[in-house]
Amino acid sequence: MSFRIAARGLILEGIGAVQRDACKVTLFDRGPDPKRPDRFVSVVTNKPDEVNQICTFVGDAQIRTSVRGILLRIHDSNTANSTCECPQGNT
């Protein structure tokens, strides 16, 4: 899955591995060269599917870059009402 993160003047794009286990969906990426990771991206969300309809819609992310030393932590207590767009001025 491809992703784009824009925050603090940094735009980070990549292709992450996605896994699903019941309600839990995880995206993980360490950059294009596994021997020299330039980032650590971990996103976990609790999203319902056709079988698991009772899920919490909670999401957490941690983004760390080795290039600029930026660490971001994001918590969303209700991903059901979230948008997938960068706020104005962060692109």
Number of C-alpha atoms within 10 A of each C-alpha: 10 11 11 13 16 15 14 10 9 13 11 15 12 15 15 19 12 14 12 14 8 15 19 18 16 19 19 19 22 21 19 13 8 9 8 10 14 17 21 15 19 18 19 19 23 21 20 16 13 7 8 10 11 11 14 16 17 16 20 16 17 15 19 17 18 12 9 10 9 13 12 12 11 10 14 14 13 13 16 12 8 9 8 7 11 12 10 6 9 13 14
